[in-house]
């Protein structure tokens, strides 16, 4: 396990990314929270890229631009996906590997099967693949978002990870209820839940009468244990889930070998 020791905050280098784009409020809250721990570099998609998972841009050039907010330099935009942002940051923008990568704070939870679609989580996983301690933060709402407590908790956890480190190829995916701090029930270490999306395609017609479709759906709760991420968040608990880059179903390997596919 690699340890990231905090000798002094100004020596820590932290890369901040998201999938909601450079204008995302959660990104600005997260960057502000991390600035209390060290030097922050923001590299985020120029436009929202939610649901992109681990997609990369191939065959099309990427554009990198400096981005200013209130007439002050804030970070860089990349005309690609969250994973593109991490790759570009590590290979071109930053002079050396950062001590920590934080992704978010995402609009909407990334629990259960959502982690398979999430660009926020994918950015953190890309950091882990590059040997860097990485965290993903999500706020469980799509409206009336209050990132105040989420920013405070992100800073608290990031500081802990800089001291304790994380195992190789592992990220922490953190889902935070959208309630005031006084209503937070606690923090639970959770497993990825089994809840799944019940999806539908809504058909509409354009001005020429041609049909087009919007994907829609609701997350069906299939878990009822506090140790499962989605159930914990619905109970106003902060859910902290360790995710691995290894997708192997190790429990099935023995059975699969018994199929004797070599014959």
C-alpha positions as CSV (number, residue, x, y, z in Angstrom):
1,X,0.0,0.0,0.0
2,X,1.3,3.4,-0.9
3,X,1.2,6.0,1.8
4,X,0.7,9.7,1.1
5,X,2.1,11.5,4.1
6,X,1.1,15.0,4.8
7,X,4.4,16.8,5.7
8,X,3.0,20.2,5.0
9,X,-0.2,21.1,3.1
10,X,1.5,23.3,0.5
11,X,3.6,20.3,-0.7
12,X,0.5,18.3,-1.6
13,X,-0.5,18.3,-5.3
14,X,-4.2,17.5,-6.0
15,X,-5.9,17.0,-9.3
16,X,-9.6,17.8,-9.5
17,X,-11.9,16.6,-12.2
18,X,-15.6,15.8,-12.8
19,X,-18.1,14.7,-15.5
20,X,-20.6,17.6,-15.1
21,X,-18.2,20.0,-16.9
22,X,-16.1,23.0,-15.9
23,X,-19.2,25.0,-15.0
24,X,-20.4,22.4,-12.5
25,X,-21.1,23.9,-9.1
26,X,-19.9,20.8,-7.4
27,X,-16.5,21.0,-9.1
28,X,-15.9,24.5,-7.8
29,X,-16.9,23.5,-4.3
30,X,-14.6,20.5,-4.4
31,X,-11.7,22.5,-5.8
32,X,-12.2,25.1,-3.0
33,X,-12.2,22.4,-0.4
34,X,-9.0,20.8,-1.7
35,X,-7.1,24.1,-1.7
36,X,-7.0,23.9,2.1
37,X,-4.9,20.7,1.7
38,X,-2.5,21.7,-1.0
39,X,-1.9,22.9,-4.5
40,X,-4.9,22.3,-6.8
41,X,-5.0,21.8,-10.5
42,X,-8.4,21.6,-12.1
43,X,-8.8,19.7,-15.4
44,X,-12.4,19.1,-16.4
45,X,-14.5,18.5,-19.6
46,X,-15.5,21.6,-21.5
47,X,-19.1,20.3,-21.6
48,X,-21.1,17.9,-19.4
49,X,-20.2,14.3,-20.0
50,X,-22.4,12.4,-17.6
51,X,-22.9,8.7,-18.3
52,X,-19.7,8.4,-20.3
53,X,-18.2,5.8,-18.0
54,X,-14.6,5.0,-19.1
55,X,-15.0,6.3,-22.6
56,X,-12.0,7.9,-24.3
57,X,-11.8,10.1,-27.4
58,X,-10.0,8.3,-30.3
59,X,-9.6,9.5,-33.8
60,X,-10.6,13.1,-33.0
61,X,-8.1,15.8,-31.7
62,X,-8.6,17.0,-28.1
63,X,-8.6,20.8,-27.4
64,X,-7.2,22.1,-24.2
65,X,-8.2,25.6,-23.1
66,X,-7.4,27.7,-20.0
67,X,-10.5,28.6,-18.1
68,X,-11.0,31.7,-16.0
69,X,-13.7,32.4,-13.4
70,X,-14.4,36.0,-12.2
71,X,-11.4,37.1,-14.2
72,X,-9.1,34.7,-12.4
73,X,-7.5,31.5,-13.8
74,X,-9.3,28.5,-12.5
75,X,-8.1,25.5,-14.5
76,X,-8.2,23.8,-17.9
77,X,-10.9,22.5,-20.0
78,X,-10.6,19.4,-22.3
79,X,-12.9,18.8,-25.3
80,X,-13.4,15.2,-24.2
81,X,-14.5,12.8,-21.5
82,X,-13.5,12.7,-17.8
83,X,-11.0,9.9,-18.6
84,X,-9.5,12.1,-21.3
85,X,-9.1,14.8,-18.7
86,X,-7.1,12.5,-16.4
87,X,-4.9,11.2,-19.2
88,X,-4.2,14.7,-20.6
89,X,-3.5,16.1,-17.1
90,X,-1.1,13.4,-16.3
91,X,0.7,13.3,-19.6
92,X,0.7,17.0,-20.6
93,X,-0.5,19.5,-18.1
94,X,1.1,18.4,-14.8
95,X,4.9,18.3,-14.4
96,X,4.6,15.2,-12.2
97,X,2.1,12.8,-10.8
98,X,-0.2,14.4,-8.2
99,X,-0.5,13.0,-4.7
100,X,-4.3,12.7,-5.0
101,X,-7.1,12.8,-7.6
102,X,-10.6,13.8,-6.6
103,X,-13.5,13.7,-9.0
104,X,-16.9,15.4,-8.5
105,X,-18.8,16.6,-6.7
106,X,-21.4,14.9,-9.1
107,X,-25.0,15.9,-9.4
108,X,-26.9,12.7,-8.6
109,X,-25.8,9.6,-6.7
110,X,-23.4,7.0,-8.1
111,X,-24.6,3.9,-6.3
112,X,-25.3,0.3,-7.3
113,X,-25.2,-0.1,-11.1
114,X,-24.7,3.6,-11.6
115,X,-21.0,3.1,-11.0
116,X,-20.8,1.3,-14.3
117,X,-22.1,4.4,-16.2
118,X,-20.5,7.1,-14.2
119,X,-17.9,9.4,-15.7
120,X,-17.2,10.7,-12.2
121,X,-16.2,7.3,-10.9
122,X,-14.4,6.5,-14.2
123,X,-12.1,9.5,-13.7
124,X,-11.2,8.2,-10.3
125,X,-10.6,4.7,-11.6
126,X,-8.3,6.0,-14.3
127,X,-6.3,7.7,-11.6
128,X,-6.1,4.4,-9.6
129,X,-4.9,2.7,-12.8
130,X,-2.1,5.3,-13.0
131,X,-1.1,4.4,-9.4
132,X,-2.6,7.5,-7.8
133,X,-4.9,7.6,-4.8
134,X,-8.3,8.6,-6.1
135,X,-11.7,9.5,-4.8
136,X,-15.1,10.1,-6.4
137,X,-17.7,12.3,-4.7
138,X,-21.5,12.4,-5.6
139,X,-24.4,14.3,-4.1
140,X,-27.7,12.4,-4.2
141,X,-29.8,14.9,-5.9
142,X,-30.5,16.5,-9.3
143,X,-32.2,19.6,-8.0
144,X,-31.8,22.1,-5.2
145,X,-28.3,20.9,-4.5
146,X,-26.5,22.1,-1.4
147,X,-22.8,21.1,-1.6
148,X,-21.9,22.7,1.7
149,X,-21.5,19.5,3.8
150,X,-20.3,17.5,0.8
151,X,-17.4,19.8,0.4
152,X,-16.5,19.6,4.1
153,X,-16.7,15.8,4.1
154,X,-14.6,15.6,0.9
155,X,-11.8,17.6,2.5
156,X,-12.0,15.4,5.7
157,X,-11.7,12.2,3.7
158,X,-9.1,13.5,1.3
159,X,-6.9,14.5,4.3
160,X,-7.3,11.0,5.8
161,X,-6.4,9.3,2.5
162,X,-3.3,11.5,2.1
163,X,-2.1,10.1,5.4
164,X,-3.3,6.5,5.3
165,X,-3.1,5.8,1.5
166,X,-5.2,3.4,-0.5
167,X,-4.6,-0.2,-1.8
168,X,-3.5,-0.4,-5.4
169,X,-6.3,-0.2,-8.1
170,X,-8.8,0.9,-5.5
171,X,-10.9,4.0,-5.3
172,X,-13.4,5.3,-2.7
173,X,-16.8,6.2,-4.1
174,X,-18.6,8.5,-1.8
175,X,-22.3,9.3,-2.0
176,X,-23.6,12.1,0.2
177,X,-27.3,12.8,1.0
178,X,-28.6,16.2,0.0
179,X,-29.6,17.3,3.5
180,X,-28.2,19.8,6.0
181,X,-25.3,18.5,8.1
182,X,-27.6,18.3,11.1
183,X,-29.7,15.7,9.4
184,X,-26.7,13.5,8.4
185,X,-27.3,10.2,10.2
186,X,-23.6,9.1,10.1
187,X,-21.0,7.5,7.8
188,X,-21.3,3.9,6.7
189,X,-18.7,1.8,4.9
190,X,-20.8,0.1,2.2
191,X,-20.7,-2.4,-0.6
192,X,-21.9,-1.6,-4.2
193,X,-25.6,-2.3,-4.2
194,X,-27.7,-4.4,-6.5
195,X,-30.3,-1.7,-7.3
196,X,-30.9,-1.4,-11.1
197,X,-32.5,1.0,-13.5
198,X,-35.9,0.4,-14.9
199,X,-35.5,2.2,-18.2
200,X,-37.8,3.4,-21.0
201,X,-37.3,5.3,-24.3
202,X,-39.7,8.2,-24.7
203,X,-40.6,8.8,-28.3
204,X,-41.2,12.3,-29.7
205,X,-41.4,13.8,-33.2
206,X,-39.3,16.6,-34.6
207,X,-40.6,19.5,-36.7
208,X,-40.6,17.2,-39.8
209,X,-42.5,14.4,-38.1
210,X,-39.5,12.2,-37.7
211,X,-39.3,10.3,-34.4
212,X,-36.5,10.7,-31.9
213,X,-36.1,9.3,-28.4
214,X,-35.1,10.3,-24.9
215,X,-33.9,7.7,-22.5
216,X,-35.6,7.8,-19.1
217,X,-35.8,5.6,-16.1
218,X,-36.0,5.2,-12.3
219,X,-33.6,3.4,-10.0
220,X,-35.4,0.4,-8.5
221,X,-34.2,-0.3,-4.9
222,X,-33.3,-4.0,-4.5
223,X,-31.3,-3.7,-1.3
224,X,-32.6,-3.3,2.3
225,X,-29.3,-3.5,4.2
226,X,-27.5,-0.5,5.7
227,X,-24.3,-1.9,4.3
228,X,-25.5,-1.4,0.7
229,X,-24.7,2.0,-0.8
230,X,-28.1,3.1,-2.2
231,X,-30.1,2.0,0.9
232,X,-27.6,3.8,3.2
233,X,-27.9,7.1,1.3
234,X,-31.7,6.9,1.3
235,X,-31.4,6.7,5.1
236,X,-29.4,10.0,5.1
237,X,-26.1,8.2,5.7
238,X,-22.9,9.1,3.9
239,X,-21.9,6.0,1.9
240,X,-18.2,5.2,1.4
241,X,-17.6,2.3,-1.0
242,X,-14.2,0.9,-1.9
243,X,-14.3,0.0,-5.6
244,X,-11.7,-2.1,-7.4
245,X,-10.6,-1.9,-11.0
246,X,-10.8,-5.7,-11.1
247,X,-14.1,-6.8,-12.5
248,X,-13.4,-10.5,-12.4
249,X,-16.1,-12.7,-10.8
250,X,-13.5,-14.7,-8.7
251,X,-16.2,-16.9,-7.2
252,X,-17.2,-18.3,-10.6
253,X,-13.7,-19.2,-11.8
254,X,-13.8,-22.7,-10.3
255,X,-17.1,-23.5,-11.9
256,X,-16.0,-22.2,-15.2
257,X,-12.9,-24.4,-15.1
258,X,-15.2,-27.4,-14.6
259,X,-16.8,-26.7,-17.9
260,X,-13.6,-28.2,-19.5
261,X,-13.7,-25.8,-22.4
262,X,-10.3,-27.0,-23.7
263,X,-11.9,-30.2,-25.0
